[in-house]
Amino acid sequence: MKACCSTEARKSLARARDVATCDECGSLLLAYGSARDFESAIEELTRHGVEFEAEASFGLSVIAKARKRP
C-alpha cells in the first residue's frame, strides 16, 4: 500500500467498517475487522477489475481503492 494511504488509514480508521479518503492521492480507504469480509471484498474488487492495494496492520485489514479522477 502507498505510504500516504497507510498513514491516512492509521490516522482515520479506528474500527471495522470505517471509511476514509486519502488526502494525498484520493484513494478510498475501507477498514475490515474480519478476514472473511476482507477476502470477500478483495474477490469482488478483483472480479470487477478495480485497482486496489491491501494491507493488514494495526488490528484492521485495509483496502485502498483507487478512485477515478475527472
Backbone atoms as SQL, in Angstrom:
CREATE TABLE atoms (id INTEGER PRIMARY KEY, chain TEXT, resi INTEGER, resn TEXT, atom TEXT, x REAL, y REAL, z REAL);
INSERT INTO atoms VALUES
  (1, 'A', 1, 'MET', 'N', 0.855, -1.166, 0.000),
  (2, 'A', 1, 'MET', 'CA', 0.000, 0.000, 0.000),
  (3, 'A', 1, 'MET', 'C', 0.902, 1.230, 0.000),
  (4, 'A', 2, 'LYS', 'N', 0.483, 2.271, -0.706),
  (5, 'A', 2, 'LYS', 'CA', 1.260, 3.505, -0.739),
  (6, 'A', 2, 'LYS', 'C', 1.402, 4.082, 0.665),
  (7, 'A', 3, 'ALA', 'N', 2.524, 4.715, 0.889),
  (8, 'A', 3, 'ALA', 'CA', 2.806, 5.294, 2.209),
  (9, 'A', 3, 'ALA', 'C', 1.740, 6.305, 2.618),
  (10, 'A', 4, 'CYS', 'N', 1.264, 7.113, 1.673),
  (11, 'A', 4, 'CYS', 'CA', 0.255, 8.123, 2.017),
  (12, 'A', 4, 'CYS', 'C', -1.040, 7.468, 2.486),
  (13, 'A', 5, 'CYS', 'N', -1.426, 6.368, 1.841),
  (14, 'A', 5, 'CYS', 'CA', -2.657, 5.658, 2.225),
  (15, 'A', 5, 'CYS', 'C', -2.495, 4.988, 3.582),
  (16, 'A', 6, 'SER', 'N', -1.342, 4.404, 3.812),
  (17, 'A', 6, 'SER', 'CA', -1.080, 3.751, 5.082),
  (18, 'A', 6, 'SER', 'C', -1.123, 4.756, 6.232),
  (19, 'A', 7, 'THR', 'N', -0.516, 5.907, 6.020),
  (20, 'A', 7, 'THR', 'CA', -0.515, 6.960, 7.039),
  (21, 'A', 7, 'THR', 'C', -1.927, 7.453, 7.313),
  (22, 'A', 8, 'GLU', 'N', -2.693, 7.684, 6.261),
  (23, 'A', 8, 'GLU', 'CA', -4.072, 8.160, 6.423),
  (24, 'A', 8, 'GLU', 'C', -4.928, 7.106, 7.106),
  (25, 'A', 9, 'ALA', 'N', -4.730, 5.839, 6.771),
  (26, 'A', 9, 'ALA', 'CA', -5.502, 4.757, 7.388),
  (27, 'A', 9, 'ALA', 'C', -5.259, 4.723, 8.893),
  (28, 'A', 10, 'ARG', 'N', -4.007, 4.824, 9.293),
  (29, 'A', 10, 'ARG', 'CA', -3.679, 4.812, 10.727),
  (30, 'A', 10, 'ARG', 'C', -4.290, 6.014, 11.444),
  (31, 'A', 11, 'LYS', 'N', -4.382, 7.128, 10.749),
  (32, 'A', 11, 'LYS', 'CA', -4.914, 8.351, 11.346),
  (33, 'A', 11, 'LYS', 'C', -6.451, 8.345, 11.394),
  (34, 'A', 12, 'SER', 'N', -7.091, 7.803, 10.367),
  (35, 'A', 12, 'SER', 'CA', -8.539, 7.988, 10.205),
  (36, 'A', 12, 'SER', 'C', -9.404, 6.761, 10.474),
  (37, 'A', 13, 'LEU', 'N', -8.825, 5.571, 10.438),
  (38, 'A', 13, 'LEU', 'CA', -9.622, 4.356, 10.603),
  (39, 'A', 13, 'LEU', 'C', -9.379, 3.757, 11.985),
  (40, 'A', 14, 'ALA', 'N', -10.430, 3.681, 12.774),
  (41, 'A', 14, 'ALA', 'CA', -10.288, 3.196, 14.145),
  (42, 'A', 14, 'ALA', 'C', -10.936, 1.828, 14.370),
  (43, 'A', 15, 'ARG', 'N', -11.926, 1.479, 13.556),
  (44, 'A', 15, 'ARG', 'CA', -12.635, 0.214, 13.754),
  (45, 'A', 15, 'ARG', 'C', -13.157, -0.311, 12.420),
  (46, 'A', 16, 'ALA', 'N', -13.589, -1.557, 12.424),
  (47, 'A', 16, 'ALA', 'CA', -14.138, -2.183, 11.225),
  (48, 'A', 16, 'ALA', 'C', -15.296, -1.363, 10.674),
  (49, 'A', 17, 'ARG', 'N', -15.382, -1.326, 9.382),
  (50, 'A', 17, 'ARG', 'CA', -16.424, -0.618, 8.624),
  (51, 'A', 17, 'ARG', 'C', -16.214, 0.884, 8.547),
  (52, 'A', 18, 'ASP', 'N', -15.124, 1.393, 9.120),
  (53, 'A', 18, 'ASP', 'CA', -14.802, 2.806, 8.937),
  (54, 'A', 18, 'ASP', 'C', -14.374, 3.029, 7.490),
  (55, 'A', 19, 'VAL', 'N', -14.627, 4.220, 6.987),
  (56, 'A', 19, 'VAL', 'CA', -14.275, 4.604, 5.620),
  (57, 'A', 19, 'VAL', 'C', -13.610, 5.974, 5.681),
  (58, 'A', 20, 'ALA', 'N', -12.592, 6.165, 4.851),
  (59, 'A', 20, 'ALA', 'CA', -11.913, 7.455, 4.794),
  (60, 'A', 20, 'ALA', 'C', -11.388, 7.662, 3.377),
  (61, 'A', 21, 'THR', 'N', -10.908, 8.861, 3.102),
  (62, 'A', 21, 'THR', 'CA', -10.283, 9.179, 1.828),
  (63, 'A', 21, 'THR', 'C', -8.873, 9.673, 2.095),
  (64, 'A', 22, 'CYS', 'N', -7.933, 9.173, 1.321),
  (65, 'A', 22, 'CYS', 'CA', -6.554, 9.609, 1.457),
  (66, 'A', 22, 'CYS', 'C', -6.452, 11.048, 0.952),
  (67, 'A', 23, 'ASP', 'N', -5.967, 11.934, 1.809),
  (68, 'A', 23, 'ASP', 'CA', -5.866, 13.341, 1.444),
  (69, 'A', 23, 'ASP', 'C', -4.860, 13.571, 0.322),
  (70, 'A', 24, 'GLU', 'N', -3.839, 12.737, 0.224),
  (71, 'A', 24, 'GLU', 'CA', -2.785, 12.954, -0.766),
  (72, 'A', 24, 'GLU', 'C', -3.135, 12.431, -2.156),
  (73, 'A', 25, 'CYS', 'N', -3.590, 11.159, -2.239),
  (74, 'A', 25, 'CYS', 'CA', -3.835, 10.573, -3.568),
  (75, 'A', 25, 'CYS', 'C', -5.310, 10.401, -3.904),
  (76, 'A', 26, 'GLY', 'N', -6.202, 10.552, -2.921),
  (77, 'A', 26, 'GLY', 'CA', -7.635, 10.463, -3.168),
  (78, 'A', 26, 'GLY', 'C', -8.221, 9.066, -3.121),
  (79, 'A', 27, 'SER', 'N', -7.429, 8.057, -2.778),
  (80, 'A', 27, 'SER', 'CA', -7.949, 6.687, -2.707),
  (81, 'A', 27, 'SER', 'C', -8.981, 6.559, -1.601),
  (82, 'A', 28, 'LEU', 'N', -9.951, 5.697, -1.827),
  (83, 'A', 28, 'LEU', 'CA', -10.964, 5.391, -0.823),
  (84, 'A', 28, 'LEU', 'C', -10.398, 4.312, 0.083),
  (85, 'A', 29, 'LEU', 'N', -10.401, 4.529, 1.388),
  (86, 'A', 29, 'LEU', 'CA', -9.859, 3.585, 2.356),
  (87, 'A', 29, 'LEU', 'C', -10.998, 2.896, 3.091),
  (88, 'A', 30, 'LEU', 'N', -10.985, 1.574, 3.078),
  (89, 'A', 30, 'LEU', 'CA', -12.048, 0.768, 3.674),
  (90, 'A', 30, 'LEU', 'C', -11.442, -0.152, 4.722),
  (91, 'A', 31, 'ALA', 'N', -11.976, -0.142, 5.935),
  (92, 'A', 31, 'ALA', 'CA', -11.445, -0.952, 7.031),
  (93, 'A', 31, 'ALA', 'C', -12.317, -2.185, 7.267),
  (94, 'A', 32, 'TYR', 'N', -11.647, -3.322, 7.493),
  (95, 'A', 32, 'TYR', 'CA', -12.334, -4.580, 7.752),
  (96, 'A', 32, 'TYR', 'C', -11.792, -5.201, 9.021),
  (97, 'A', 33, 'GLY', 'N', -12.670, -5.773, 9.828),
  (98, 'A', 33, 'GLY', 'CA', -12.267, -6.413, 11.063),
  (99, 'A', 33, 'GLY', 'C', -12.211, -7.922, 10.966),
  (100, 'A', 34, 'SER', 'N', -12.940, -8.500, 10.018),
  (101, 'A', 34, 'SER', 'CA', -12.929, -9.954, 9.874),
  (102, 'A', 34, 'SER', 'C', -12.232, -10.344, 8.574),
  (103, 'A', 35, 'ALA', 'N', -11.471, -11.418, 8.644),
  (104, 'A', 35, 'ALA', 'CA', -10.743, -11.907, 7.475),
  (105, 'A', 35, 'ALA', 'C', -11.713, -12.299, 6.358),
  (106, 'A', 36, 'ARG', 'N', -12.843, -12.856, 6.726),
  (107, 'A', 36, 'ARG', 'CA', -13.818, -13.283, 5.719),
  (108, 'A', 36, 'ARG', 'C', -14.353, -12.101, 4.921),
  (109, 'A', 37, 'ASP', 'N', -14.713, -11.010, 5.601),
  (110, 'A', 37, 'ASP', 'CA', -15.210, -9.820, 4.911),
  (111, 'A', 37, 'ASP', 'C', -14.123, -9.189, 4.038),
  (112, 'A', 38, 'PHE', 'N', -12.903, -9.156, 4.557),
  (113, 'A', 38, 'PHE', 'CA', -11.764, -8.595, 3.834),
  (114, 'A', 38, 'PHE', 'C', -11.513, -9.384, 2.545),
  (115, 'A', 39, 'GLU', 'N', -11.461, -10.705, 2.644),
  (116, 'A', 39, 'GLU', 'CA', -11.222, -11.548, 1.476),
  (117, 'A', 39, 'GLU', 'C', -12.366, -11.461, 0.479),
  (118, 'A', 40, 'SER', 'N', -13.587, -11.351, 0.966),
  (119, 'A', 40, 'SER', 'CA', -14.743, -11.214, 0.089),
  (120, 'A', 40, 'SER', 'C', -14.666, -9.905, -0.704),
  (121, 'A', 41, 'ALA', 'N', -14.274, -8.832, -0.041),
  (122, 'A', 41, 'ALA', 'CA', -14.142, -7.539, -0.716),
  (123, 'A', 41, 'ALA', 'C', -13.050, -7.592, -1.777),
  (124, 'A', 42, 'ILE', 'N', -11.938, -8.237, -1.454),
  (125, 'A', 42, 'ILE', 'CA', -10.852, -8.376, -2.422),
  (126, 'A', 42, 'ILE', 'C', -11.307, -9.175, -3.645),
  (127, 'A', 43, 'GLU', 'N', -12.025, -10.263, -3.410),
  (128, 'A', 43, 'GLU', 'CA', -12.544, -11.069, -4.521),
  (129, 'A', 43, 'GLU', 'C', -13.472, -10.254, -5.412),
  (130, 'A', 44, 'GLU', 'N', -14.335, -9.471, -4.799),
  (131, 'A', 44, 'GLU', 'CA', -15.297, -8.664, -5.561),
  (132, 'A', 44, 'GLU', 'C', -14.582, -7.576, -6.378),
  (133, 'A', 45, 'LEU', 'N', -13.635, -6.891, -5.770),
  (134, 'A', 45, 'LEU', 'CA', -12.894, -5.858, -6.491),
  (135, 'A', 45, 'LEU', 'C', -12.100, -6.458, -7.646),
  (136, 'A', 46, 'THR', 'N', -11.487, -7.608, -7.412),
  (137, 'A', 46, 'THR', 'CA', -10.726, -8.283, -8.459),
  (138, 'A', 46, 'THR', 'C', -11.639, -8.714, -9.598),
  (139, 'A', 47, 'ARG', 'N', -12.782, -9.264, -9.263),
  (140, 'A', 47, 'ARG', 'CA', -13.747, -9.720, -10.267),
  (141, 'A', 47, 'ARG', 'C', -14.185, -8.583, -11.186),
  (142, 'A', 48, 'HIS', 'N', -14.279, -7.373, -10.630),
  (143, 'A', 48, 'HIS', 'CA', -14.732, -6.225, -11.419),
  (144, 'A', 48, 'HIS', 'C', -13.583, -5.406, -11.996),
  (145, 'A', 49, 'GLY', 'N', -12.359, -5.866, -11.818),
  (146, 'A', 49, 'GLY', 'CA', -11.203, -5.196, -12.401),
  (147, 'A', 49, 'GLY', 'C', -10.873, -3.849, -11.775),
  (148, 'A', 50, 'VAL', 'N', -11.212, -3.683, -10.513),
  (149, 'A', 50, 'VAL', 'CA', -10.964, -2.427, -9.807),
  (150, 'A', 50, 'VAL', 'C', -9.538, -2.428, -9.257),
  (151, 'A', 51, 'GLU', 'N', -8.818, -1.320, -9.452),
  (152, 'A', 51, 'GLU', 'CA', -7.467, -1.195, -8.912),
  (153, 'A', 51, 'GLU', 'C', -7.544, -0.947, -7.408),
  (154, 'A', 52, 'PHE', 'N', -6.711, -1.695, -6.656),
  (155, 'A', 52, 'PHE', 'CA', -6.677, -1.506, -5.209),
  (156, 'A', 52, 'PHE', 'C', -5.369, -2.033, -4.657),
  (157, 'A', 53, 'GLU', 'N', -5.077, -1.648, -3.442),
  (158, 'A', 53, 'GLU', 'CA', -3.960, -2.184, -2.676),
  (159, 'A', 53, 'GLU', 'C', -4.522, -2.574, -1.317),
  (160, 'A', 54, 'ALA', 'N', -3.896, -3.551, -0.679),
  (161, 'A', 54, 'ALA', 'CA', -4.405, -4.017, 0.611),
  (162, 'A', 54, 'ALA', 'C', -3.265, -4.145, 1.614),
  (163, 'A', 55, 'GLU', 'N', -3.639, -3.991, 2.885),
  (164, 'A', 55, 'GLU', 'CA', -2.665, -4.081, 3.967),
  (165, 'A', 55, 'GLU', 'C', -3.386, -4.530, 5.228),
  (166, 'A', 56, 'ALA', 'N', -2.752, -5.414, 5.956),
  (167, 'A', 56, 'ALA', 'CA', -3.288, -5.832, 7.245),
  (168, 'A', 56, 'ALA', 'C', -2.311, -5.370, 8.315),
  (169, 'A', 57, 'SER', 'N', -2.753, -4.427, 9.113),
  (170, 'A', 57, 'SER', 'CA', -1.894, -3.921, 10.193),
  (171, 'A', 57, 'SER', 'C', -2.744, -3.194, 11.213),
  (172, 'A', 58, 'PHE', 'N', -2.167, -2.831, 12.292),
  (173, 'A', 58, 'PHE', 'CA', -2.789, -2.132, 13.421),
  (174, 'A', 58, 'PHE', 'C', -4.165, -2.670, 13.790),
  (175, 'A', 59, 'GLY', 'N', -4.333, -4.006, 13.680),
  (176, 'A', 59, 'GLY', 'CA', -5.568, -4.652, 14.104),
  (177, 'A', 59, 'GLY', 'C', -6.691, -4.632, 13.093),
  (178, 'A', 60, 'LEU', 'N', -6.491, -3.981, 11.960),
  (179, 'A', 60, 'LEU', 'CA', -7.507, -3.925, 10.913),
  (180, 'A', 60, 'LEU', 'C', -6.893, -4.348, 9.584),
  (181, 'A', 61, 'SER', 'N', -7.744, -4.796, 8.676),
  (182, 'A', 61, 'SER', 'CA', -7.335, -5.024, 7.297),
  (183, 'A', 61, 'SER', 'C', -7.895, -3.862, 6.496),
  (184, 'A', 62, 'VAL', 'N', -7.056, -3.266, 5.664),
  (185, 'A', 62, 'VAL', 'CA', -7.451, -2.051, 4.952),
  (186, 'A', 62, 'VAL', 'C', -7.275, -2.243, 3.454),
  (187, 'A', 63, 'ILE', 'N', -8.262, -1.782, 2.709),
  (188, 'A', 63, 'ILE', 'CA', -8.184, -1.738, 1.250),
  (189, 'A', 63, 'ILE', 'C', -8.144, -0.272, 0.853),
  (190, 'A', 64, 'ALA', 'N', -7.187, 0.055, -0.011),
  (191, 'A', 64, 'ALA', 'CA', -7.109, 1.385, -0.606),
  (192, 'A', 64, 'ALA', 'C', -7.543, 1.227, -2.053),
  (193, 'A', 65, 'LYS', 'N', -8.739, 1.709, -2.356),
  (194, 'A', 65, 'LYS', 'CA', -9.339, 1.569, -3.673),
  (195, 'A', 65, 'LYS', 'C', -9.085, 2.829, -4.476),
  (196, 'A', 66, 'ALA', 'N', -8.452, 2.657, -5.628),
  (197, 'A', 66, 'ALA', 'CA', -8.181, 3.805, -6.495),
  (198, 'A', 66, 'ALA', 'C', -9.498, 4.406, -6.980),
  (199, 'A', 67, 'ARG', 'N', -9.532, 5.720, -7.004),
  (200, 'A', 67, 'ARG', 'CA', -10.735, 6.410, -7.488),
  (201, 'A', 67, 'ARG', 'C', -10.407, 7.094, -8.797),
  (202, 'A', 68, 'LYS', 'N', -11.334, 7.047, -9.705),
  (203, 'A', 68, 'LYS', 'CA', -11.133, 7.712, -10.989),
  (204, 'A', 68, 'LYS', 'C', -11.234, 9.209, -10.796),
  (205, 'A', 69, 'ARG', 'N', -10.318, 9.904, -11.417),
  (206, 'A', 69, 'ARG', 'CA', -10.334, 11.367, -11.355),
  (207, 'A', 69, 'ARG', 'C', -10.776, 11.934, -12.679),
  (208, 'A', 70, 'PRO', 'N', -11.585, 12.966, -12.663),
  (209, 'A', 70, 'PRO', 'CA', -12.067, 13.541, -13.924),
  (210, 'A', 70, 'PRO', 'C', -10.961, 14.189, -14.732);
